[in-house]
Amino acid sequence: MKTVKVTIQVNNEENVLQVKPYETLLETLRERLALTGAKESCGMGACGACTVLVNGIPLRSCLVLTAEVDGADITTIEGLMKDGKLHPLQEAFMEKGAVQCGFCTSGMIMTAKALLDRNKRPTKKEIVRTISSNICRCTGYKKIIEAVEEAGKK
Amino acid sequence: MNTDLNIVGKRVVRSDSLAKVTGEARYTADLRLPNMLVGKVLRSPYPHARIVRIDLTRALKVPGVKAAVSGFDAYGIKWGVFRYTQDHAMLPTDKVRYIGEDVAAVAAIDEETALEALSHIKVDYETLPAVFDPIESMKDGAPQIHDEHKNNINIHVHIDVGEVDKAMREAFIVREDTFKAAGEAYAMMEPYAVVASYKNGFLDLWMPNAGPHVRAKALSNLLKMPLNKVRVRHINSGGAFGGRSEVAPADLVASLLSIKAGRPVKLVLSREENATSSRQIHDIIATIKTGMKKDGTIVAKDYKVIYNGGAYSSTGPIATSIPFYVYEECYRFPNVRYNGYRVFTNKGIRGMYGCHGRAFLAGNEAQMDLMARELGIDPAEIRLKNGLTPGEVTATKSKITSCGLKETIETASERTDFKKQWAKRSRNKGIGMGCVAIMCGFPMGFRSGSSCYVKINDDGQVTIVTGLVDNGQGNESMVIQVASEVLGIPMGDINLVCADTEVTNLDPGSYSQAAAFVGANAVKVACENARKRIVAIAAEKLGVAETDIGLKDRMAYVVKEPDKKMPISWVVREAFFRGDPIVATGSFFPNIDFEREWVSRPWGQMAGTFSFGTSVAEVTIDPETGKVTIPRFTAAHDCGCPINPMAVEGQMEGSILQAGVATITEGNLWDKGHLLNPDLLEYKVPLACDMPEMDTIIVSSRDPAGPFGAKEGGLTVRMNAYSAVACAVANATGALFEELPLTPDRVLKIMETKKGVKK
């Protein structure tokens, strides 16, 4: 089968890959690069569990073809720690008890990171609106909202 | 709260959360073993059909295919949770009974090859008439789904206490209503997945599960393998909510494929397969007749409840019973008759759910409010009047020990100004209350208890080993916290080995709400036994009596002279020197009447204790569209003692989503045997923007048998939140609901009926 050559930066590392033309970014990350933090939950862009940042924009990696993002800079949950230190969102999710089963957590944190990157102190309303793109079945979202608020203050 | 406690009762960071926020936590689909194959399943396109022939030969010829199996490769054994429910072959050879049932499977080097191979499997079916509605299914002449069950009645639970007919005749008011509810979707974020690896006669398995031991036992039966050769390993679970309790067809499929191929096989279900072919939730039709005295005392209840069970028994006897029990554990019923029927239909298999029984429970509560209003009594008062109190015995002879029901009703009422709000209801605004009690554990034979091993390592760090399971609710962190409290060693110094059938002992699992009351209790006992050994050596070394020794911050110290102390690690090394290292075991077995049986003997002590809870929902209704919104939700839960209040709140908040908000949004939709909303676009899981302001109140009743007084953490909300919403809508509209969820069309209909306007 014909493959497509792409070069992507993932968590500040360059990867030159030959991918299938129909390969999703989620598949590339999970199967080729062993970055399994992004999860496949719905496979159709409804839940946000596979959210990663593509050039700073939160995208559902199950709906993105890797061939489309040649040259892109991609950040996954695995790329959030800096110099062995947790990102404030990661810290806040732990401290506020925003994590239960954890399956939505990566996508939720990446979605929230994109928000904080463009708006350091979002209002609660803005947080609610933003994370309403992601489904969490466990928490009822309250502690997730509190965690994003808290991380914004850090 | 006991102020002597160092860490129990504190809002601690859960031990599992670091791995989860960094993306390092591994779930089944994340596993990658050398030479691993991809498994795919061919599913039945028919709701009911005889299997004439399954031909795998062409599939096996596809390059890259390493194994293909059907039920003819299995051992002809049928699984059932009970001896009398053994009807599920997992891979059928006689006939298929629902759309999506597993028929055959392949394992190949990659997904594309596996999918291609599926298209080469040839199955000849002879289609049969199918039935989807349980009422139709019970009629004479309906298609027979299992030969041995006449009229497709899978389970009939019959309870008859006192003299119901007489009490009804003598009651001041009697009311009978029928309530329906569509089954919800579990919609756990992790689609079901299994990795099976067969090597040297041993089968290792990873899958999200609520009880590895019962899972291993089922697979050892199905595969005719000795139990010790089937090892279910620990893995994170992306949510269960009751839907991961039982052995799944995918477990058998992946195992057979791995055995055949001699290589590990990973089988990951799609979101749609997870909805159609893992477990579904019962649709329920509940007819509820209630007799009351003039003062609001319930004198009799008469129930007929029909559960659409789908194609197989699953946990049928339990599912047919639980809604009744969580209600009778809450209220005093001097006379009660319950006829619960679980009926087979050609739909997916229905299992237990954390929110199981909403038609029954919300129906009971909403009907009670209407009757109370007729008598001039408000909902809080009627619940207090009929609610059970400590020391009372339920209708089916379970003794209630600790009981904070009254406190939950009172605090939830105060926080919401309930009485006033209820009285000043308007057509567009209402408030409602729901109560329930939850058994913490129930009879599961010798699996009802739990055991723990603890060893203190030479550096003073601790390893605890327990069969306990975490499906995301925080059970792992909870037992580490308990161990930390007893041993005076920080949580970070405690390693947990759990839910691995090779090394851990039996435990009820994350099932029957037993994790805190039973599992954590066993951990506490084991750690107390280890503690005694530490204290004995420390007392000897520090020259004081054992009763004078305290353990805290890795130190053994003299309570009255805290400066006199030694590190616990020194004590441990001394024990090694004496050739008697500090290891201990501990067990807990709850006080349950094991003569009790769901169908044949439905009475006796159900559980070691019960939790209690009250939810209050405030709703607004758009009179134009009938759309219900829930601006505020208050839940009070008697969990005995919150080991980690933050985790208990999290459970309560999640329950408000899954049971409360679900009341207006969630329900599976069907066209005969086709599930119309198997994905997360069509099935509306509430989002952050759909959530009410939530107020969670923890009530501590200090259970005498619970670890540090703990019972279970949050399930009452999961089984009373829908009642609160339904009662609030009834409060606003002045009329009872007929069917859940309370979608705008249904609410409009209620409002129009009440106005006497006909469409």
Interface residues (C-beta under 8 A of the other chain):
Chain A: R30 A34 L35 T36 G37 A38 K39 E40 S41 C42 G43 M44 A46 C47 A49 T76 I77 E78 L80 M81 L86 L89 Q90 F93 M94 E95 K96 G97 V99 Q100 C101 G102 F103 C104 T105 S106 I109 I127 V128 R129 I131 S132 N134 I135 C136 R137 C138 T139 G140 Y141 K142 K143 I144 I145
Chain B: R11 V13 R14 D16 S17 L18 A19 K20 V21 T22 G23 E24 A25 R26 Y27 A29 D30 R32 A187 M188 M189 E190 P191 N236 S237 G238 G239 F241 V268 S270 R271 N471 G472 Q473 G474 M646 A647 E649 G650 M652 E653 G654 S655 I656 L657 Q658 D679 L680 L681 V685 L687 A688 C689 D690 M691 M694
